[in-house]
Amino acid sequence: MSTMIRYLATLLLSLSLVHCGGEDPNTTPGPDVDGGAHASHANEVNAQIEGAGATAVTGQSETTVPQQFAATVAGGELTVYLVSSSGTLIFFRLDMTKTPLPGRVTAGEALDSPAYLNVTSPGGIFESKGAGQIVVDQCPDAKGKEITGSFDNVALTSPLGGESKLSGSFKVTLMLHDGSHHCGETPTKPTEGPPGCSVAACDGPCCPYQACMASCMTGCMQTSCMGLDVMACFSCLTGCPDKCGVSQQCRSCLQTLDGCAQKFSCEPAPPEDSPCVGQNCCSEYKACF
């Protein structure tokens, strides 16, 4: 279950980034590289991945866009999305019930670590591995507040092998705040979702395609996504559902699940890894798996 939803959620997110980047920039807000060296934007990222999958991650946007360029605070957690002009996405979450902010937090290896970061790029998918720090300069305590910070040699690892480091800076606007974090106070973390949301045995319409989708997308990462041709990479990834014969029923329920996750600013993952999905999108999750 976990492999299927993570791979397809990443695929859906990649599709949304391609769609955004392919439209008229005068009508669709999104990351850009205009404005000159001294321009100031509501959302910015200027970072560098060194090592495996080396690339610059640079983007700016005046508009806050869910799951592209935005920050949210919900359930005592700060969630941040940063996207480059070429479509590389940095996602990280910080559990403020375990690590007060502002401050420096070591990026852990698991999604439920006090801090976790991943990068989705044409060069591969990378996760933090327990070394290096995410720095947040201000207390994320109000909707509309601009938060600045940096990545201090955050160690990354890829499932396909190879290690990297992420360094750089960011600025992002809080588009949602549920009141669960205030400066000088310890936030209270809500219960982790309604009992019984996790599925004991995968028997939904998306279950038969797990192995094929994982194999197809891994193959893309090892071939089409190894070079600098971004469109070839995304073309390979977006072709996986057709190659694996994913049913329309599965695609429809995954789109509904992804829509729910975006609505509540959830990290798209199974309920056992994402309490936000368990609390807000349980029926959508069960419909797929």
Contacts in CASP RR format, 6 or more apart in sequence:
PFRMAT RR
TARGET T0000
AUTHOR 0000-0000-0000
METHOD contacts of the structure
MODEL  1
MSTMIRYLATLLLSLSLVHCGGEDPNTTPGPDVDGGAHASHANEVNAQIE
GAGATAVTGQSETTVPQQFAATVAGGELTVYLVSSSGTLIFFRLDMTKTP
LPGRVTAGEALDSPAYLNVTSPGGIFESKGAGQIVVDQCPDAKGKEITGS
FDNVALTSPLGGESKLSGSFKVTLMLHDGSHHCGETPTKPTEGPPGCSVA
ACDGPCCPYQACMASCMTGCMQTSCMGLDVMACFSCLTGCPDKCGVSQQC
RSCLQTLDGCAQKFSCEPAPPEDSPCVGQNCCSEYKACF
1 199 0 8 1.000
1 202 0 8 1.000
1 207 0 8 1.000
1 210 0 8 1.000
1 270 0 8 1.000
1 289 0 8 1.000
2 269 0 8 1.000
2 270 0 8 1.000
2 272 0 8 1.000
2 273 0 8 1.000
3 210 0 8 1.000
3 213 0 8 1.000
3 214 0 8 1.000
4 202 0 8 1.000
4 206 0 8 1.000
4 207 0 8 1.000
4 209 0 8 1.000
4 210 0 8 1.000
4 213 0 8 1.000
4 214 0 8 1.000
4 289 0 8 1.000
5 206 0 8 1.000
5 254 0 8 1.000
5 257 0 8 1.000
5 268 0 8 1.000
5 269 0 8 1.000
5 270 0 8 1.000
5 285 0 8 1.000
5 288 0 8 1.000
5 289 0 8 1.000
6 268 0 8 1.000
6 269 0 8 1.000
7 213 0 8 1.000
7 214 0 8 1.000
7 217 0 8 1.000
8 206 0 8 1.000
8 213 0 8 1.000
8 241 0 8 1.000
8 254 0 8 1.000
9 254 0 8 1.000
9 258 0 8 1.000
9 261 0 8 1.000
9 268 0 8 1.000
9 269 0 8 1.000
10 120 0 8 1.000
10 125 0 8 1.000
10 217 0 8 1.000
10 268 0 8 1.000
11 217 0 8 1.000
11 237 0 8 1.000
11 238 0 8 1.000
11 240 0 8 1.000
11 241 0 8 1.000
12 254 0 8 1.000
12 255 0 8 1.000
12 258 0 8 1.000
12 268 0 8 1.000
13 67 0 8 1.000
13 89 0 8 1.000
13 120 0 8 1.000
13 258 0 8 1.000
13 268 0 8 1.000
14 120 0 8 1.000
14 234 0 8 1.000
14 237 0 8 1.000
14 238 0 8 1.000
15 234 0 8 1.000
15 238 0 8 1.000
16 67 0 8 1.000
16 68 0 8 1.000
17 68 0 8 1.000
17 83 0 8 1.000
17 87 0 8 1.000
17 89 0 8 1.000
18 234 0 8 1.000
18 238 0 8 1.000
20 28 0 8 1.000
20 30 0 8 1.000
20 65 0 8 1.000
20 68 0 8 1.000
21 28 0 8 1.000
21 30 0 8 1.000
21 87 0 8 1.000
22 28 0 8 1.000
25 32 0 8 1.000
29 61 0 8 1.000
29 62 0 8 1.000
29 63 0 8 1.000
29 65 0 8 1.000
30 61 0 8 1.000
30 63 0 8 1.000
30 65 0 8 1.000
30 68 0 8 1.000
30 69 0 8 1.000
30 83 0 8 1.000
31 59 0 8 1.000
31 60 0 8 1.000
31 61 0 8 1.000
31 68 0 8 1.000
31 69 0 8 1.000
31 83 0 8 1.000
31 84 0 8 1.000
31 85 0 8 1.000
31 87 0 8 1.000
32 59 0 8 1.000
32 60 0 8 1.000
32 61 0 8 1.000
32 85 0 8 1.000
33 58 0 8 1.000
33 59 0 8 1.000
33 60 0 8 1.000
33 85 0 8 1.000
34 60 0 8 1.000
35 60 0 8 1.000
39 60 0 8 1.000
41 60 0 8 1.000
41 61 0 8 1.000
41 62 0 8 1.000
41 171 0 8 1.000
42 61 0 8 1.000
42 62 0 8 1.000
42 63 0 8 1.000
42 64 0 8 1.000
42 146 0 8 1.000
42 171 0 8 1.000
42 173 0 8 1.000
43 60 0 8 1.000
43 61 0 8 1.000
43 62 0 8 1.000
43 63 0 8 1.000
43 64 0 8 1.000
43 69 0 8 1.000
43 70 0 8 1.000
43 82 0 8 1.000
43 171 0 8 1.000
43 172 0 8 1.000
43 173 0 8 1.000
44 59 0 8 1.000
44 60 0 8 1.000
44 61 0 8 1.000
44 169 0 8 1.000
44 170 0 8 1.000
44 171 0 8 1.000
44 172 0 8 1.000
45 57 0 8 1.000
45 58 0 8 1.000
45 59 0 8 1.000
45 60 0 8 1.000
45 82 0 8 1.000
45 83 0 8 1.000
45 84 0 8 1.000
45 90 0 8 1.000
45 169 0 8 1.000
45 170 0 8 1.000
45 171 0 8 1.000
46 57 0 8 1.000
46 58 0 8 1.000
46 59 0 8 1.000
46 168 0 8 1.000
46 169 0 8 1.000
46 170 0 8 1.000
47 56 0 8 1.000
47 57 0 8 1.000
47 58 0 8 1.000
47 82 0 8 1.000
47 90 0 8 1.000
47 151 0 8 1.000
47 166 0 8 1.000
47 167 0 8 1.000
47 168 0 8 1.000
47 169 0 8 1.000
47 170 0 8 1.000
48 54 0 8 1.000
48 55 0 8 1.000
48 56 0 8 1.000
48 57 0 8 1.000
48 166 0 8 1.000
48 167 0 8 1.000
48 168 0 8 1.000
49 55 0 8 1.000
49 56 0 8 1.000
49 57 0 8 1.000
49 119 0 8 1.000
49 121 0 8 1.000
49 126 0 8 1.000
49 156 0 8 1.000
49 164 0 8 1.000
49 165 0 8 1.000
49 166 0 8 1.000
50 164 0 8 1.000
50 165 0 8 1.000
50 167 0 8 1.000
51 162 0 8 1.000
51 163 0 8 1.000
51 164 0 8 1.000
51 165 0 8 1.000
52 126 0 8 1.000
52 158 0 8 1.000
52 161 0 8 1.000
52 162 0 8 1.000
52 163 0 8 1.000
52 164 0 8 1.000
53 121 0 8 1.000
53 123 0 8 1.000
53 124 0 8 1.000
53 126 0 8 1.000
53 158 0 8 1.000
53 164 0 8 1.000
54 164 0 8 1.000
55 86 0 8 1.000
55 88 0 8 1.000
55 121 0 8 1.000
55 122 0 8 1.000
55 123 0 8 1.000
56 84 0 8 1.000
57 82 0 8 1.000
57 84 0 8 1.000
57 88 0 8 1.000
57 90 0 8 1.000
57 119 0 8 1.000
57 121 0 8 1.000
57 166 0 8 1.000
58 84 0 8 1.000
58 85 0 8 1.000
59 82 0 8 1.000
59 83 0 8 1.000
59 84 0 8 1.000
59 85 0 8 1.000
61 68 0 8 1.000
61 69 0 8 1.000
63 69 0 8 1.000
64 70 0 8 1.000
64 172 0 8 1.000
64 173 0 8 1.000
64 175 0 8 1.000
66 81 0 8 1.000
66 175 0 8 1.000
66 262 0 8 1.000
66 265 0 8 1.000
67 81 0 8 1.000
67 262 0 8 1.000
67 265 0 8 1.000
68 81 0 8 1.000
68 83 0 8 1.000
68 89 0 8 1.000
69 81 0 8 1.000
69 82 0 8 1.000
69 83 0 8 1.000
69 172 0 8 1.000
70 80 0 8 1.000
70 81 0 8 1.000
70 172 0 8 1.000
70 173 0 8 1.000
70 175 0 8 1.000
70 265 0 8 1.000
71 78 0 8 1.000
71 79 0 8 1.000
71 80 0 8 1.000
71 81 0 8 1.000
71 140 0 8 1.000
71 147 0 8 1.000
71 172 0 8 1.000
71 173 0 8 1.000
71 174 0 8 1.000
71 175 0 8 1.000
72 78 0 8 1.000
72 79 0 8 1.000
72 174 0 8 1.000
72 175 0 8 1.000
72 176 0 8 1.000
72 177 0 8 1.000
72 265 0 8 1.000
73 79 0 8 1.000
73 96 0 8 1.000
73 140 0 8 1.000
73 141 0 8 1.000
73 174 0 8 1.000
73 176 0 8 1.000
73 177 0 8 1.000
73 178 0 8 1.000
73 179 0 8 1.000
73 180 0 8 1.000
73 181 0 8 1.000
74 176 0 8 1.000
74 178 0 8 1.000
74 180 0 8 1.000
74 264 0 8 1.000
74 265 0 8 1.000
74 276 0 8 1.000
75 178 0 8 1.000
75 180 0 8 1.000
75 187 0 8 1.000
75 189 0 8 1.000
75 190 0 8 1.000
76 95 0 8 1.000
76 96 0 8 1.000
76 97 0 8 1.000
76 178 0 8 1.000
76 180 0 8 1.000
76 181 0 8 1.000
76 187 0 8 1.000
76 188 0 8 1.000
76 189 0 8 1.000
77 93 0 8 1.000
77 94 0 8 1.000
77 95 0 8 1.000
77 96 0 8 1.000
77 97 0 8 1.000
77 189 0 8 1.000
78 93 0 8 1.000
78 94 0 8 1.000
78 96 0 8 1.000
78 101 0 8 1.000
78 136 0 8 1.000
78 140 0 8 1.000
78 181 0 8 1.000
79 91 0 8 1.000
79 92 0 8 1.000
79 93 0 8 1.000
79 265 0 8 1.000
79 267 0 8 1.000
80 90 0 8 1.000
80 91 0 8 1.000
80 92 0 8 1.000
80 93 0 8 1.000
80 147 0 8 1.000
80 170 0 8 1.000
80 172 0 8 1.000
81 89 0 8 1.000
81 90 0 8 1.000
81 91 0 8 1.000
81 172 0 8 1.000
82 89 0 8 1.000
82 90 0 8 1.000
82 91 0 8 1.000
82 170 0 8 1.000
82 172 0 8 1.000
83 89 0 8 1.000
83 90 0 8 1.000
86 122 0 8 1.000
86 230 0 8 1.000
87 121 0 8 1.000
87 122 0 8 1.000
87 230 0 8 1.000
88 119 0 8 1.000
88 120 0 8 1.000
88 121 0 8 1.000
88 122 0 8 1.000
89 119 0 8 1.000
89 120 0 8 1.000
89 121 0 8 1.000
90 117 0 8 1.000
90 118 0 8 1.000
90 119 0 8 1.000
90 166 0 8 1.000
90 170 0 8 1.000
91 117 0 8 1.000
91 118 0 8 1.000
91 119 0 8 1.000
91 120 0 8 1.000
91 267 0 8 1.000
92 107 0 8 1.000
92 115 0 8 1.000
92 116 0 8 1.000
92 117 0 8 1.000
92 118 0 8 1.000
92 128 0 8 1.000
92 134 0 8 1.000
93 111 0 8 1.000
93 115 0 8 1.000
93 116 0 8 1.000
93 267 0 8 1.000
94 101 0 8 1.000
94 105 0 8 1.000
94 114 0 8 1.000
94 115 0 8 1.000
94 134 0 8 1.000
94 136 0 8 1.000
95 113 0 8 1.000
95 114 0 8 1.000
95 115 0 8 1.000
95 189 0 8 1.000
96 140 0 8 1.000
96 181 0 8 1.000
96 187 0 8 1.000
97 186 0 8 1.000
97 187 0 8 1.000
97 188 0 8 1.000
97 189 0 8 1.000
98 114 0 8 1.000
99 105 0 8 1.000
99 114 0 8 1.000
99 115 0 8 1.000
100 184 0 8 1.000
100 186 0 8 1.000
101 136 0 8 1.000
101 139 0 8 1.000
101 140 0 8 1.000
101 181 0 8 1.000
102 136 0 8 1.000
102 137 0 8 1.000
102 138 0 8 1.000
102 139 0 8 1.000
103 135 0 8 1.000
103 136 0 8 1.000
103 137 0 8 1.000
104 133 0 8 1.000
104 134 0 8 1.000
104 135 0 8 1.000
104 152 0 8 1.000
105 114 0 8 1.000
105 115 0 8 1.000
105 133 0 8 1.000
105 134 0 8 1.000
105 135 0 8 1.000
105 136 0 8 1.000
106 114 0 8 1.000
106 115 0 8 1.000
106 130 0 8 1.000
106 131 0 8 1.000
106 132 0 8 1.000
106 133 0 8 1.000
107 113 0 8 1.000
107 115 0 8 1.000
107 116 0 8 1.000
107 117 0 8 1.000
107 128 0 8 1.000
107 129 0 8 1.000
107 130 0 8 1.000
107 131 0 8 1.000
107 132 0 8 1.000
107 133 0 8 1.000
107 134 0 8 1.000
107 154 0 8 1.000
107 155 0 8 1.000
108 114 0 8 1.000
108 115 0 8 1.000
108 116 0 8 1.000
108 117 0 8 1.000
108 128 0 8 1.000
108 129 0 8 1.000
108 130 0 8 1.000
109 127 0 8 1.000
109 128 0 8 1.000
109 129 0 8 1.000
109 130 0 8 1.000
110 116 0 8 1.000
111 267 0 8 1.000
111 269 0 8 1.000
111 273 0 8 1.000
111 274 0 8 1.000
112 273 0 8 1.000
113 128 0 8 1.000
113 130 0 8 1.000
115 128 0 8 1.000
115 134 0 8 1.000
116 127 0 8 1.000
116 128 0 8 1.000
117 127 0 8 1.000
117 128 0 8 1.000
117 134 0 8 1.000
117 151 0 8 1.000
117 154 0 8 1.000
117 156 0 8 1.000
117 166 0 8 1.000
118 125 0 8 1.000
118 126 0 8 1.000
118 127 0 8 1.000
118 128 0 8 1.000
119 125 0 8 1.000
119 126 0 8 1.000
119 156 0 8 1.000
119 166 0 8 1.000
122 225 0 8 1.000
122 227 0 8 1.000
122 228 0 8 1.000
122 229 0 8 1.000
122 230 0 8 1.000
122 233 0 8 1.000
122 234 0 8 1.000
123 221 0 8 1.000
123 225 0 8 1.000
123 226 0 8 1.000
123 227 0 8 1.000
123 233 0 8 1.000
124 158 0 8 1.000
124 160 0 8 1.000
124 221 0 8 1.000
124 225 0 8 1.000
125 158 0 8 1.000
125 159 0 8 1.000
125 221 0 8 1.000
126 156 0 8 1.000
126 157 0 8 1.000
126 158 0 8 1.000
126 164 0 8 1.000
127 156 0 8 1.000
127 157 0 8 1.000
127 158 0 8 1.000
128 154 0 8 1.000
128 155 0 8 1.000
128 156 0 8 1.000
129 155 0 8 1.000
129 156 0 8 1.000
129 157 0 8 1.000
129 163 0 8 1.000
130 155 0 8 1.000
131 153 0 8 1.000
131 154 0 8 1.000
131 155 0 8 1.000
132 152 0 8 1.000
132 153 0 8 1.000
132 154 0 8 1.000
132 155 0 8 1.000
133 151 0 8 1.000
133 152 0 8 1.000
133 153 0 8 1.000
133 154 0 8 1.000
134 149 0 8 1.000
134 150 0 8 1.000
134 151 0 8 1.000
134 152 0 8 1.000
134 154 0 8 1.000
135 149 0 8 1.000
135 150 0 8 1.000
135 151 0 8 1.000
135 152 0 8 1.000
136 147 0 8 1.000
136 149 0 8 1.000
137 147 0 8 1.000
137 148 0 8 1.000
137 149 0 8 1.000
138 145 0 8 1.000
138 146 0 8 1.000
138 147 0 8 1.000
138 148 0 8 1.000
139 181 0 8 1.000
139 182 0 8 1.000
139 183 0 8 1.000
139 184 0 8 1.000
140 147 0 8 1.000
140 174 0 8 1.000
140 177 0 8 1.000
140 181 0 8 1.000
141 177 0 8 1.000
141 181 0 8 1.000
141 182 0 8 1.000
141 183 0 8 1.000
142 174 0 8 1.000
142 177 0 8 1.000
143 174 0 8 1.000
143 175 0 8 1.000
143 176 0 8 1.000
143 177 0 8 1.000
144 173 0 8 1.000
144 174 0 8 1.000
144 175 0 8 1.000
144 177 0 8 1.000
145 173 0 8 1.000
145 174 0 8 1.000
146 171 0 8 1.000
146 172 0 8 1.000
146 173 0 8 1.000
146 174 0 8 1.000
147 171 0 8 1.000
147 172 0 8 1.000
147 173 0 8 1.000
147 174 0 8 1.000
148 169 0 8 1.000
148 170 0 8 1.000
148 171 0 8 1.000
149 169 0 8 1.000
149 170 0 8 1.000
149 171 0 8 1.000
150 167 0 8 1.000
150 168 0 8 1.000
150 169 0 8 1.000
150 170 0 8 1.000
151 166 0 8 1.000
151 167 0 8 1.000
151 168 0 8 1.000
151 169 0 8 1.000
151 170 0 8 1.000
152 167 0 8 1.000
153 165 0 8 1.000
153 166 0 8 1.000
153 167 0 8 1.000
154 165 0 8 1.000
154 166 0 8 1.000
154 167 0 8 1.000
155 163 0 8 1.000
155 164 0 8 1.000
155 165 0 8 1.000
156 163 0 8 1.000
156 164 0 8 1.000
156 165 0 8 1.000
156 166 0 8 1.000
157 163 0 8 1.000
157 164 0 8 1.000
158 164 0 8 1.000
159 218 0 8 1.000
160 218 0 8 1.000
160 221 0 8 1.000
160 222 0 8 1.000
176 265 0 8 1.000
180 187 0 8 1.000
180 188 0 8 1.000
180 189 0 8 1.000
180 190 0 8 1.000
181 187 0 8 1.000
190 275 0 8 1.000
190 279 0 8 1.000
192 275 0 8 1.000
192 278 0 8 1.000
192 279 0 8 1.000
193 271 0 8 1.000
193 275 0 8 1.000
193 278 0 8 1.000
193 279 0 8 1.000
193 282 0 8 1.000
194 278 0 8 1.000
194 279 0 8 1.000
194 282 0 8 1.000
197 271 0 8 1.000
197 278 0 8 1.000
197 282 0 8 1.000
197 285 0 8 1.000
197 286 0 8 1.000
198 270 0 8 1.000
198 271 0 8 1.000
198 272 0 8 1.000
199 285 0 8 1.000
199 286 0 8 1.000
199 289 0 8 1.000
202 210 0 8 1.000
202 289 0 8 1.000
203 289 0 8 1.000
204 287 0 8 1.000
204 288 0 8 1.000
204 289 0 8 1.000
205 247 0 8 1.000
205 249 0 8 1.000
205 250 0 8 1.000
205 253 0 8 1.000
205 287 0 8 1.000
205 288 0 8 1.000
206 246 0 8 1.000
206 250 0 8 1.000
206 253 0 8 1.000
206 254 0 8 1.000
206 288 0 8 1.000
206 289 0 8 1.000
207 289 0 8 1.000
209 241 0 8 1.000
209 244 0 8 1.000
209 245 0 8 1.000
209 246 0 8 1.000
209 247 0 8 1.000
209 250 0 8 1.000
212 240 0 8 1.000
212 243 0 8 1.000
212 244 0 8 1.000
212 245 0 8 1.000
213 240 0 8 1.000
213 241 0 8 1.000
213 244 0 8 1.000
213 246 0 8 1.000
216 239 0 8 1.000
216 240 0 8 1.000
216 243 0 8 1.000
216 244 0 8 1.000
217 237 0 8 1.000
217 240 0 8 1.000
219 236 0 8 1.000
220 233 0 8 1.000
220 236 0 8 1.000
220 237 0 8 1.000
220 240 0 8 1.000
223 236 0 8 1.000
224 232 0 8 1.000
224 233 0 8 1.000
224 235 0 8 1.000
224 236 0 8 1.000
225 232 0 8 1.000
225 233 0 8 1.000
225 236 0 8 1.000
225 237 0 8 1.000
227 233 0 8 1.000
241 251 0 8 1.000
250 288 0 8 1.000
253 284 0 8 1.000
253 287 0 8 1.000
253 288 0 8 1.000
254 288 0 8 1.000
256 284 0 8 1.000
256 287 0 8 1.000
257 268 0 8 1.000
257 281 0 8 1.000
257 284 0 8 1.000
257 285 0 8 1.000
257 287 0 8 1.000
257 288 0 8 1.000
258 268 0 8 1.000
260 266 0 8 1.000
260 277 0 8 1.000
260 280 0 8 1.000
260 281 0 8 1.000
260 284 0 8 1.000
261 267 0 8 1.000
261 268 0 8 1.000
261 276 0 8 1.000
261 277 0 8 1.000
261 281 0 8 1.000
263 280 0 8 1.000
264 276 0 8 1.000
264 279 0 8 1.000
264 280 0 8 1.000
264 281 0 8 1.000
265 276 0 8 1.000
266 274 0 8 1.000
266 276 0 8 1.000
266 277 0 8 1.000
266 280 0 8 1.000
266 281 0 8 1.000
267 273 0 8 1.000
267 274 0 8 1.000
267 276 0 8 1.000
267 277 0 8 1.000
268 274 0 8 1.000
268 277 0 8 1.000
269 277 0 8 1.000
270 277 0 8 1.000
270 285 0 8 1.000
270 289 0 8 1.000
271 277 0 8 1.000
271 278 0 8 1.000
271 282 0 8 1.000
271 285 0 8 1.000
277 285 0 8 1.000
278 285 0 8 1.000
END
